[in-house]
Amino acid sequence: MTCTLHVAWDERLASYDFGPQHPLAPIRVKLTMELAQTLGVLSRDGVTVTPAGSATDAELELIHDRQYIEVVKAAGTMAAGDSGPELDAAMLLRHGLGTEDDPVFAGMHEAAALVAGATLSAARAVMSGAAQHGASIAGGLHHAMRGNASGFCVYNDPAIAIAWLLEHGIERIAYVDIDVHHGDGVQAAFWDDPRVLTISLHQHPATLFPGTGRPAETGGPAAEGSAVNVALPPGTRDAGWLRALDAVVPPLLRQFRPQILVSQHGCDTHWSDPLANLQITVDGQRSAHAAVHQLAHELTDGRWLLTGGGGYQLVQVVPRTWTHLLAEASGQAIEPHTPTPGLWREYVQWVSAESAPELMTDGASAEFPGWDTGHDPADPVDQAIMATMNAVFPLHGLFP
């Protein structure tokens, strides 16, 4: 299909950097953009790559408390050794900062505001009609809460972009999160807002951070059914994961009728990711990207805002998965057995001292049996799907 795509990117986004030992290394995004460029994705007709400005304080305050923003600013100034307000450890910890997950770094506010600005830039392109699709690969920081950092996330760029879209007249927004971790910060931001449907597919919270995202979490009193959670057992493979996506997301989105689709594409679902325990391949992830893209064209006239997210297999997985995502959003998917370019592999070796993958595939089929063709009540994955259906489908006039 023919698509137009606005990609919000420049090298400054790599300044969101918690340090050399932290799992969320900015090299993963740089390698993604280098691979997409080398494969020609970013130079296709209809694709524009545009530097983003920083989110303003007013835009950040659509989701975050002013006091928290001021603490983030002061913490970054303090880490740089510049004069400014002194913050003690207790104050930082009250706001989720100075932890192993969210250590303080110099220029933290500026870096995090730039990520939020990139996602807002992509949202504006979609809202204005400048492009059908807007991509913020450095974004997807879905754990940050109103008054605190959490899970490698300082500002919650997807939630900020959704709030901005609501302020500018959008009445129904669907948010689909396929990161291995529950999209708790976005869910919390719109817990009691019936204009936003949040759907998260993730590893079961009893086995993984942040410990939320059970099927019984269905939204606040004014928005019952607006939160949807599919909590999948560790070890879930492509077929079960894709069946869960197909069984839950399309019927709910078709019933909700969103005007814009926002999605978070964390690729830490991969079988080799060091921080989680699902068993998804790059091929399964590629299939999920295509399914979300198709839903955007079916339901929102193509208006689709997409972000990155988690992903800690920095060389072997993240660049391939997100290059597939950008290619899909450009309207021209990459054939899975395409070789990765030699120039890119040389670049990977130079910057990481690691051998790069040679193909854009893991060699998996990514096929799955549909829910309607039969499911197994004894299968833990199908039990998880049914738990979500039982919890939310009746609230939308749907019945499993």
Buried (B, 14 or more C-beta within 10 A) or exposed (E): EEBBBBBBBBEBBBBBBBEEEBBBBBBBBBBBBBBBBBBBBBEBEBBEBBBBEBBEBEBBBBBBBEEBBBBBBBBBBBBBEEEEEEBEEEBBEBBBBBBEBBBBBBBBBBBBBBBBBBBBBBBBBBBEEEBBBBBBBBBBBBBBBBBBBBBBBBBBBBBBBBBBBBEEEBEBBBBBBBBBBBBBBBBBBBBBBBBBBBBBBBBBBEBBBBEBBBBEBBBBEEBEBBBBBBBBBBBBBBBBBBBBBBBBBBBBBBEBEBBBBBBBBBBBBBBEBEBBBBBBBBBBBBBBBBBBBEBBBEBBEBBBBBBBBBBBBBBBBBBBBBBBBBBBBBBBBBEBEBEBBEEBBEBBEEEBEEEBBEEBBBEBEBEBBEBEEEBEEEBBBBEBBBBBBEBBBEBBEBEB
